[in-house]
């Protein structure tokens, strides 16, 4: 994987998220996927996940064009996405600020808007990771934020969908030792990125995953979200995005109707 290594490259990722998914200063969509495997001998419940099958975890950071920027492959299936991330090199690099992600910058009247990764509630809220507000007692502005975040975050889920659709080996449990499955998954991710450079290929595989009316999985995306403990700065970051999405310059024309329907 070719992770951006300077501020300009990260800004290019953010610009595409803003243009395609209307989420400014977003440098990636983060999630985990369980890759089904045949249960290894004498492994007990290490690989048995909450979905009731044996797996290893593929953790991925994806850009606005469904390409993988970073992957971590091989954690036990019983591991939660948040735990996989916390033990990853990506987490350590973000915490130490060693990825050369730009510092907060002004955007459309919002001063010092940070650059963030979008994720679901499996991940802890941080100043560099944006996740939904807990569902209880949401204001309308917070519902709008949750919708706008889920709209950007679905990119990683669609990337997983394209990967599975393209490579049939993911259609059933892979009958190999876990360390060999890791190599298979890494090879598939690299090939996926190579093939996604072709705009025709993108159109072919993405068309089946996206609803052209943009009324995608609204009920599921705006459903109950839990609440991990978070720092004050992380909450302030989320509130800044919430304010922007509900401002005259940051709102999109359809967001209020979709939130009322959900």
C-alpha positions in Angstrom: 0.0 0.0 0.0 1.2 3.5 -0.7 0.2 5.7 2.2 0.6 9.4 1.6 3.8 10.6 3.1 3.6 14.4 2.9 1.1 17.2 3.5 0.3 17.8 -0.1 -0.6 14.1 -0.7 -2.9 14.1 2.3 -4.5 17.3 1.1 -5.2 15.6 -2.3 -7.0 12.8 -0.5 -9.0 15.3 1.5 -9.9 17.4 -1.6 -11.3 14.3 -3.3 -13.4 13.4 -0.2 -14.7 16.9 -0.2 -15.6 16.9 -3.9 -17.1 13.4 -4.0 -18.6 13.0 -0.6 -18.9 16.6 0.7 -16.8 15.9 3.8 -13.9 18.4 4.1 -10.6 17.7 5.6 -11.2 13.9 5.6 -8.0 11.9 4.9 -9.6 8.4 4.9 -12.4 6.1 5.8 -11.5 3.4 8.4 -13.1 0.0 9.1 -12.4 -3.7 9.6 -13.6 -6.7 7.7 -13.6 -10.4 8.8 -12.1 -12.6 6.2 -13.5 -16.1 6.6 -11.0 -19.0 7.1 -11.2 -22.7 7.9 -10.6 -23.1 11.6 -6.9 -23.7 12.3 -6.1 -26.9 14.3 -5.9 -26.4 18.0 -6.7 -22.7 17.8 -9.6 -22.8 20.2 -11.8 -19.6 20.0 -9.0 -17.3 18.9 -10.3 -17.0 15.4 -14.0 -17.3 16.2 -15.7 -13.9 15.7 -18.9 -12.4 17.0 -20.6 -13.2 13.6 -20.1 -16.9 14.5 -17.5 -18.0 12.0 -13.7 -18.3 12.0 -11.8 -15.3 10.5 -8.8 -13.0 10.5 -9.3 -9.3 10.4 -8.5 -6.9 7.5 -8.3 -3.4 8.9 -8.2 -0.8 6.1 -8.0 2.9 5.5 -9.5 3.9 2.2 -9.5 7.0 0.0 -12.4 8.6 -1.7 -11.9 6.4 -4.8 -12.2 3.1 -3.0 -8.4 2.5 -3.0 -6.6 1.2 0.1 -4.2 3.6 1.7 -3.2 1.3 4.5 -4.1 -2.3 5.5 -3.4 -4.3 8.6 -4.1 -8.0 8.1 -4.0 -11.1 10.4 -5.4 -10.3 13.8 -7.5 -13.0 15.4 -11.2 -13.0 14.4 -12.3 -12.5 18.0 -10.5 -9.1 18.1 -12.7 -6.0 17.9 -12.0 -3.4 15.2 -11.1 -0.9 17.8 -8.6 -3.2 19.4 -7.1 -4.1 16.0 -6.6 -0.4 15.3 -5.1 0.3 18.7 -2.4 -2.3 18.1 -1.7 -1.2 14.5 1.2 0.8 13.2 -1.4 3.3 11.8 -2.6 4.0 15.3 0.9 4.5 16.6 1.8 6.8 13.7 -1.3 8.9 14.2 -0.7 9.2 17.9 2.9 10.3 17.4 1.9 12.7 14.6 4.5 11.1 12.3 2.4 10.7 9.1 2.8 14.4 8.0 -0.9 15.0 8.1 -1.5 18.7 7.8 -2.2 20.7 11.0 -5.7 22.2 11.3 -6.4 24.8 8.7 -9.2 27.3 7.9 -12.0 26.0 5.6 -15.0 27.9 4.3 -15.2 30.3 7.2 -14.5 27.6 9.9 -11.1 28.4 11.5 -8.6 25.7 12.4 -10.7 22.7 11.0 -8.6 19.6 11.7 -7.9 16.8 9.2 -9.6 13.6 10.4 -10.3 10.0 9.6 -14.0 8.9 9.5 -15.0 5.7 11.4 -17.9 4.0 13.1 -18.6 3.6 16.7 -16.2 0.6 17.1 -13.4 3.1 17.2 -12.6 5.6 20.0 -13.3 9.3 19.3 -10.1 11.2 18.9 -9.0 14.6 17.6 -8.0 12.8 14.4 -10.8 10.2 14.3 -14.4 11.4 13.8 -17.3 9.0 14.7 -21.0 9.4 15.1 -22.7 11.1 18.1 -24.4 8.6 20.4 -28.0 8.1 19.2 -29.7 9.0 22.5 -31.1 12.6 22.7 -29.7 13.7 19.3 -30.4 17.2 18.2 -31.3 17.7 14.5 -27.8 19.2 13.9 -26.2 16.1 15.4 -28.4 13.9 13.2 -27.2 15.8 10.2 -23.6 15.3 11.3 -24.1 11.5 11.7 -25.6 11.3 8.2 -22.8 13.3 6.6 -20.2 11.2 8.4 -21.9 7.9 7.4 -22.0 9.1 3.8 -18.2 9.5 3.8 -17.6 6.4 5.9 -19.5 4.1 3.6 -16.5 4.4 1.1 -14.6 1.8 3.0 -17.5 -0.6 3.2 -17.9 -0.3 -0.6 -14.2 -0.9 -1.1 -14.6 -4.2 0.8 -17.7 -5.0 -1.3 -15.7 -4.4 -4.5 -12.9 -6.6 -3.2 -15.2 -9.5 -2.5 -17.0 -9.1 -5.8 -13.8 -9.1 -7.8 -12.0 -11.9 -6.1 -14.1 -15.0 -5.7 -11.7 -16.5 -3.1 -13.5 -14.4 -0.5 -16.8 -16.1 -1.3 -16.2 -18.9 1.2 -13.8 -19.8 4.1 -10.3 -19.9 2.7 -8.7 -23.3 3.4 -5.2 -22.1 4.2 -3.2 -21.5 7.3 -3.7 -18.0 8.7 -0.2 -16.7 7.7 -0.9 -17.8 4.1 -4.3 -16.2 4.1 -2.6 -12.9 5.1 -0.5 -13.1 1.9 -3.5 -13.9 -0.2 -5.4 -10.9 1.3 -2.5 -8.5 0.8 -2.1 -9.6 -2.8 -5.8 -9.1 -3.4 -5.6 -5.6 -1.9 -2.7 -4.7 -4.1 -4.4 -6.0 -7.2 -7.5 -4.1 -6.2 -5.6 -0.8 -6.1 -4.0 -1.5 -9.4 -7.3 -2.3 -11.1 -9.1 0.7 -9.5 -6.7 3.1 -11.3 -8.9 2.4 -14.4 -12.0 4.7 -14.3 -13.9 2.2 -16.3 -13.3 -0.5 -13.7 -14.4 1.8 -11.0 -17.7 2.5 -12.8 -18.3 -1.2 -13.4 -17.9 -2.4 -9.8 -19.2 0.7 -8.0 -22.5 0.9 -9.9 -23.9 -2.2 -8.2 -23.0 -0.8 -4.7 -24.3 2.7 -4.9 -27.8 4.0 -5.1 -27.9 6.8 -7.6 -30.6 8.6 -5.7 -28.2 8.7 -2.7 -30.8 7.1 -0.4 -28.4 4.5 0.7 -28.9 2.4 3.8 -30.2 5.4 5.7 -32.0 3.4 8.4 -29.0 1.3 9.2 -26.5 4.2 9.1 -28.5 6.3 11.5 -29.4 3.5 13.9 -28.3 3.2 17.5 -24.7 4.2 18.1 -22.9 3.6 21.4 -20.5 5.9 23.1 -16.8 5.4 23.8 -15.2 7.8 26.3 -13.5 10.7 24.4 -11.3 13.6 25.2 -12.4 17.2 25.3 -10.4 18.1 22.2 -11.9 15.2 20.3 -15.5 16.4 21.1 -14.6 19.9 20.1 -13.3 18.6 16.8 -16.6 16.8 16.1 -18.6 19.8 17.2 -16.7 21.9 14.6 -17.7 19.6 11.8 -21.3 19.5 13.1 -21.4 23.3 13.1 -20.0 23.4 9.5 -22.4 20.8 8.1 -25.3 22.9 9.5 -24.1 26.2 8.3 -25.2 28.0 5.1 -21.9 27.2 3.4 -21.5 23.6 4.6 -25.0 22.2 4.2 -26.1 20.1 1.3 -29.6 20.4 -0.1 -30.9 16.9 0.7 -29.5 16.4 4.2 -32.5 17.6 6.2 -35.0 15.5 4.3 -32.9 12.4 4.6 -32.5 12.9 8.3 -36.2 13.4 8.8 -37.0 10.2 6.8 -34.5 8.0 8.7 
